[in-house]
Amino acid sequence: MTQGPKSKISDQITAVLTEQIVRGELVADEKLRQDHIAKNFAVSHVPVREALLRLEAKGLAVSQPRRGVRVAAFDPADMLEIREMRLALEPVALRYSIPSLTHQQKEEAEQARLACDQARDLVSWETENRRFHMAILAGCAMSRLLAEVNDLQILSARHLLATYSKNWVERTDRDHAAIMQAIRGKQTENAVAVLQRHLSRLS
């Protein structure tokens, strides 16, 4: 009976710490102190330890002997691997998603697309961009695949915010629009081709 609430709390802690790391509010090598985190969330150390283990699994934190759990180092060179993995996995997820997407899921993806185009700062744009990419995959019933894709998108977001914060400009994403048009027409291979082209531009 207690496992559900604990898991829910640890999910919340994981989500908050993930966004803080992605946005650079928690910097590389910064110590993630269990007592400090537990106090901030008004919880015991149990869900905090679970959240830290999840961050390690996502590649956002590392546990070091005598140094504790710290924010993982950020290496721009990792982006090549992240891009190649996204190119391999997201088209597969999209192929399985499109035939099963509900009207509500398509609307969610369209709302994310519009919000992305209307964003006036990089942090807002990145949040909506990530929401769009996960929304178009919502029809895929492969939970392990989606979890891996989500983790890769988080790592990609961290790279984006750390690298392009000074160079970002407002934009209308034509690839997103083309993907949505193909989804509405159930033109799966067209949508996949646009997504592959879109992801190949990541650097």
C-alpha positions in Angstrom: 0.0 0.0 0.0 2.9 2.4 0.6 4.7 1.7 -2.6 2.4 3.7 -4.7 2.7 7.0 -2.8 6.5 6.6 -2.5 6.8 5.9 -6.2 4.7 9.0 -7.0 6.9 11.2 -4.8 10.1 9.9 -6.3 8.6 10.5 -9.8 8.0 14.1 -8.8 11.5 14.6 -7.4 13.0 13.0 -10.5 11.0 15.3 -12.8 12.0 18.4 -10.9 15.7 17.5 -10.7 15.8 16.5 -14.3 14.5 19.9 -15.4 16.9 21.7 -13.1 19.8 19.8 -14.7 18.5 20.3 -18.2 18.2 24.0 -17.7 21.6 24.4 -16.1 20.2 25.3 -12.7 22.1 22.4 -11.3 25.6 22.4 -13.0 28.0 19.7 -13.8 29.7 18.2 -10.8 27.4 19.8 -8.4 26.6 17.5 -5.4 23.1 16.3 -5.1 22.7 16.2 -1.3 20.1 13.8 -0.1 19.4 15.7 3.1 19.0 19.0 1.2 16.7 17.5 -1.4 14.6 15.6 1.2 14.2 18.9 3.2 13.1 20.8 0.1 10.5 18.2 -0.8 9.5 17.5 2.9 10.1 13.8 2.4 12.3 11.0 3.9 15.5 9.9 2.2 13.8 6.9 0.6 12.1 8.5 -2.4 15.2 10.8 -2.8 17.5 7.8 -3.1 15.1 6.3 -5.7 15.1 9.6 -7.6 18.9 9.8 -7.6 19.1 6.3 -8.9 16.8 7.2 -11.8 18.9 10.3 -12.6 21.9 8.0 -12.8 20.1 5.7 -15.2 19.2 8.6 -17.4 22.8 9.7 -17.6 22.2 12.9 -15.7 24.0 12.0 -12.5 26.9 9.9 -11.4 27.8 8.3 -8.1 31.5 8.7 -7.1 33.3 7.0 -4.2 33.7 9.5 -1.3 32.2 12.3 -3.4 28.6 11.2 -3.4 26.0 11.6 -6.2 26.8 14.5 -8.5 25.4 16.1 -11.7 27.0 14.3 -14.6 29.6 16.1 -16.7 28.4 17.6 -19.9 30.3 16.6 -23.0 29.2 18.2 -26.3 30.8 15.3 -28.1 28.1 13.0 -26.7 25.6 14.7 -29.0 26.7 12.6 -32.0 25.8 9.4 -30.2 22.5 11.0 -29.0 21.5 12.1 -32.5 22.3 8.7 -34.0 20.3 6.9 -31.3 17.3 9.3 -31.8 17.6 8.7 -35.6 17.4 5.0 -35.0 14.6 4.9 -32.5 12.2 7.7 -33.1 11.3 6.7 -36.7 10.4 3.2 -35.4 8.2 4.7 -32.6 6.5 7.0 -35.1 5.7 4.2 -37.5 3.9 2.3 -34.7 2.3 5.5 -33.4 0.6 7.0 -36.4 -2.0 4.2 -37.0 -3.1 4.3 -33.4 -3.1 8.0 -32.6 -6.4 9.2 -31.3 -8.0 12.5 -32.2 -7.2 13.8 -28.7 -3.5 12.7 -29.1 -3.3 14.5 -32.5 -4.8 17.6 -30.9 -2.2 17.5 -28.1 0.6 17.2 -30.7 -0.9 20.1 -32.7 -1.1 22.3 -29.6 2.5 21.5 -28.8 3.5 22.4 -32.3 1.7 25.8 -32.2 3.1 26.5 -28.7 6.6 25.7 -30.0 6.2 28.2 -32.9 4.8 30.9 -30.6 7.6 30.5 -28.0 9.6 33.7 -27.3 12.5 32.3 -25.5 14.7 29.2 -25.8 13.6 27.5 -22.6 9.9 27.8 -23.5 10.7 26.6 -27.1 12.7 23.6 -25.9 9.9 22.6 -23.5 7.3 22.7 -26.2 9.6 21.1 -28.8 10.2 18.1 -26.5 6.4 17.9 -25.8 5.7 17.9 -29.6 8.2 15.1 -30.2 6.8 12.9 -27.5 3.2 13.8 -28.5 3.6 12.4 -32.0 4.8 9.1 -30.5 1.9 8.8 -28.1 0.2 6.1 -30.1 3.2 3.7 -29.8 2.5 1.0 -27.3 6.1 0.1 -26.7 6.8 1.5 -23.3 10.5 0.6 -23.2 11.1 2.2 -26.5 9.3 5.4 -25.5 11.2 5.6 -22.2 14.5 5.4 -24.0 13.4 8.0 -26.5 12.3 10.3 -23.7 15.7 9.9 -21.9 17.5 10.7 -25.2 15.4 13.8 -25.7 16.2 15.0 -22.2 19.9 14.6 -22.9 19.5 16.4 -26.3 17.6 19.2 -24.5 20.5 19.7 -22.0 22.9 20.0 -24.9 20.6 22.5 -26.8 20.2 24.8 -23.8 23.8 24.7 -22.9 25.0 25.4 -26.5 22.5 27.7 -28.2 21.3 30.0 -25.4 22.9 33.0 -27.1 22.2 32.2 -30.7 18.5 31.1 -30.6 16.0 33.1 -32.6 12.2 32.8 -32.8 11.1 30.4 -35.5 8.3 28.6 -37.3 9.2 24.9 -37.6 8.2 23.8 -41.1 9.3 20.2 -40.3 6.8 20.0 -37.4 4.0 21.3 -39.7 4.9 18.8 -42.4 4.9 15.9 -39.9 1.5 16.9 -38.6 0.1 17.2 -42.1 1.4 13.7 -42.9 0.0 12.3 -39.6 -3.5 13.7 -40.4 -3.3 12.1 -43.8 -2.0 8.8 -42.3 1.0 9.1 -44.6 3.3 7.2 -42.3 6.3 7.0 -44.5 6.2 10.7 -45.4 6.0 11.6 -41.7 9.0 9.3 -40.9 11.0 10.8 -43.8 10.5 14.3 -42.5 11.3 13.3 -39.0 14.5 11.6 -40.1 15.5 14.8 -42.0 14.6 16.9 -39.0 16.7 14.8 -36.5 19.7 14.6 -38.9 20.1 18.4 -38.5 20.7 18.1 -34.7 24.3 19.0 -33.9 
